[in-house]
Amino acid sequence: DGGDNVEQLRSSSAADQIIKVKAQTPVVGAADEDFAIASSRQIDALSTPIPEVSVQTSVPAAKTGVGVQVTATAVNPSDDLALSGASLSFAPLPAGVALTGGALTTSLGTLDPLESQSVTITVTASSDGLKQIAATAAGSVYAESFAGNGSASVKIDSTPPSISIGALPEWSTSASPEASWTAEDQASAVASYDAEQRIENGAWTSLGAAQTATSTQLTAGEGQQVTLRVRARDELGNESAWSEASTRIDAVEPAIALGASSSPSRGVLSVPVGARPALGMRKKSR
């Protein structure tokens, strides 16, 4: 139809010959068209050296101000062709992330068949969030350029957990009241708690440090106020402020004595000063 053509390549050398076939423009107005290569010797297709890129971070999560190593590795997957003039470049870093070690672009020279090379940089974040680091490896062979991309993310978290102690009664009828608490963290998992108590205005004593339990029993003498304080810590070491709650111990029932009275319909009720009336008791009107 006048649109097809035949190209002929001759070589007097007995060595292997490499030819490159590239469609420059559509043939006969079609986007694709088959082509064929014929030879008097065996023809083997060569794998294209499109670089494969992987990116890894030294830790999955970190606090602001802490350096994180990011390693990008470029691999030439072709077992036939080398990639010349290869380089590995990190993309512009995301907002809140600064380069604190290494270079964003590194020359790799020639990346031989099946060879891999790695480049490591250090980045430090100044804001919380999920930060994505991307890299591109590029090179050329027979005047054709090839590139591959990869990326990885690191979570930045410097926000401490929030913690809340369950409400304690003003007066506790148990000599060893139980207290519990809950904590939440929007970015990292809550890892442990520190719990302490003190009686009246005394010194704080530990009920458990770096523990995973979310409840404890308080101990104090009759009539004493006991205060619990708890703080939470996430997996990155961010600590919350202390949360406090108090109760006063009243575990002993009031003593009641009925005295003699000259009136047959009346008695004398004696309750020690400072004691609370027993449940169900009330003053009787005259």
Solvent accessible surface area in square Angstrom, and as a share of the most:
residue,aa,sasa,rsa
1,D,149,0.77
2,G,83,0.80
3,G,32,0.30
4,D,97,0.50
5,N,121,0.62
6,V,141,0.81
7,E,152,0.68
8,Q,137,0.61
9,L,124,0.62
10,R,193,0.70
11,S,61,0.40
12,S,127,0.82
13,S,55,0.35
14,A,93,0.72
15,A,61,0.47
16,D,128,0.66
17,Q,88,0.39
18,I,90,0.46
19,I,86,0.43
20,K,106,0.45
21,V,79,0.45
22,K,109,0.46
23,A,91,0.71
24,Q,143,0.63
25,T,98,0.57
26,P,90,0.57
27,V,58,0.33
28,V,89,0.51
29,G,77,0.74
30,A,40,0.31
31,A,93,0.72
32,D,128,0.66
33,E,83,0.37
34,D,141,0.73
35,F,143,0.60
36,A,99,0.77
37,I,77,0.39
38,A,101,0.78
39,S,67,0.43
40,S,120,0.78
41,R,118,0.43
42,Q,157,0.70
43,I,88,0.45
44,D,95,0.49
45,A,104,0.80
46,L,73,0.36
47,S,49,0.31
48,T,64,0.37
49,P,1,0.01
50,I,88,0.44
51,P,3,0.02
52,E,99,0.44
53,V,20,0.11
54,S,62,0.40
55,V,14,0.08
56,Q,131,0.58
57,T,32,0.19
58,S,64,0.41
59,V,60,0.34
60,P,114,0.72
61,A,14,0.11
62,A,5,0.04
63,K,69,0.29
64,T,43,0.25
65,G,59,0.57
66,V,75,0.43
67,G,35,0.33
68,V,3,0.02
69,Q,76,0.34
70,V,0,0.00
71,T,41,0.24
72,A,0,0.00
73,T,32,0.19
74,A,0,0.00
75,V,46,0.27
76,N,0,0.00
77,P,48,0.30
78,S,0,0.00
79,D,93,0.48
80,D,63,0.32
81,L,27,0.13
82,A,31,0.24
83,L,1,0.00
84,S,52,0.34
85,G,64,0.61
86,A,3,0.02
87,S,34,0.22
88,L,1,0.00
89,S,35,0.23
90,F,10,0.04
91,A,40,0.31
92,P,126,0.79
93,L,37,0.18
94,P,41,0.26
95,A,90,0.70
96,G,28,0.26
97,V,19,0.11
98,A,56,0.44
99,L,63,0.31
100,T,82,0.48
101,G,26,0.25
102,G,56,0.54
103,A,54,0.42
104,L,59,0.30
105,T,83,0.49
106,T,45,0.26
107,S,92,0.60
108,L,16,0.08
109,G,35,0.33
110,T,68,0.40
111,L,1,0.00
112,D,71,0.37
113,P,51,0.32
114,L,115,0.57
115,E,55,0.24
116,S,60,0.39
117,Q,52,0.23
118,S,66,0.43
119,V,19,0.11
120,T,68,0.40
121,I,2,0.01
122,T,29,0.17
123,V,5,0.03
124,T,29,0.17
125,A,6,0.04
126,S,91,0.59
127,S,47,0.30
128,D,62,0.32
129,G,31,0.30
130,L,133,0.66
131,K,19,0.08
132,Q,111,0.49
133,I,1,0.00
134,A,35,0.27
135,A,1,0.01
136,T,50,0.29
137,A,2,0.01
138,A,36,0.28
139,G,9,0.09
140,S,37,0.24
141,V,21,0.12
142,Y,114,0.43
143,A,101,0.79
144,E,39,0.18
145,S,96,0.62
146,F,44,0.18
147,A,56,0.44
148,G,9,0.08
149,N,114,0.58
150,G,16,0.15
151,S,55,0.35
152,A,20,0.15
153,S,47,0.30
154,V,3,0.02
155,K,59,0.25
156,I,5,0.03
157,D,2,0.01
158,S,39,0.25
159,T,81,0.47
160,P,62,0.39
161,P,7,0.04
162,S,75,0.48
163,I,28,0.14
164,S,65,0.42
165,I,20,0.10
166,G,35,0.34
167,A,108,0.84
168,L,32,0.16
169,P,74,0.47
170,E,137,0.62
171,W,100,0.35
172,S,5,0.03
173,T,102,0.59
174,S,50,0.32
175,A,57,0.44
176,S,41,0.26
177,P,11,0.07
178,E,115,0.52
179,A,3,0.02
180,S,54,0.35
181,W,5,0.02
182,T,95,0.55
183,A,22,0.17
184,E,115,0.52
185,D,32,0.16
186,Q,172,0.76
187,A,44,0.34
188,S,5,0.03
189,A,62,0.48
190,V,45,0.26
191,A,47,0.36
192,S,12,0.08
193,Y,18,0.07
194,D,11,0.06
195,A,0,0.00
196,E,35,0.16
197,Q,12,0.06
198,R,70,0.26
199,I,61,0.31
200,E,69,0.31
201,N,139,0.71
202,G,38,0.36
203,A,86,0.66
204,W,61,0.21
205,T,78,0.45
206,S,79,0.51
207,L,54,0.27
208,G,21,0.20
209,A,77,0.60
210,A,67,0.52
211,Q,37,0.17
212,T,106,0.62
213,A,52,0.40
214,T,62,0.36
215,S,46,0.30
216,T,25,0.15
217,Q,105,0.47
218,L,0,0.00
219,T,75,0.44
220,A,20,0.15
221,G,33,0.32
222,E,86,0.38
223,G,36,0.35
224,Q,65,0.29
225,Q,60,0.27
226,V,0,0.00
227,T,8,0.05
228,L,0,0.00
229,R,48,0.18
230,V,0,0.00
231,R,67,0.24
232,A,0,0.00
233,R,45,0.16
234,D,2,0.01
235,E,96,0.43
236,L,41,0.20
237,G,37,0.35
238,N,9,0.05
239,E,73,0.33
240,S,13,0.08
241,A,84,0.65
242,W,72,0.25
243,S,25,0.16
244,E,98,0.44
245,A,22,0.17
246,S,46,0.30
247,T,3,0.02
248,R,72,0.26
249,I,1,0.01
250,D,22,0.11
251,A,39,0.30
252,V,102,0.59
253,E,149,0.67
254,P,33,0.21
255,A,67,0.52
256,I,87,0.44
257,A,59,0.46
258,L,141,0.70
259,G,39,0.38
260,A,107,0.83
261,S,49,0.31
262,S,125,0.80
263,S,36,0.23
264,P,143,0.90
265,S,97,0.62
266,R,147,0.54
267,G,54,0.52
268,V,81,0.47
269,L,95,0.47
270,S,59,0.38
271,V,55,0.32
272,P,68,0.43
273,V,160,0.92
274,G,78,0.75
275,A,40,0.31
276,R,87,0.32
277,P,93,0.58
278,A,31,0.24
279,L,174,0.86
280,G,86,0.83
281,M,67,0.30
282,R,227,0.83
283,K,194,0.82
284,K,174,0.74
285,S,100,0.65
286,R,255,0.93
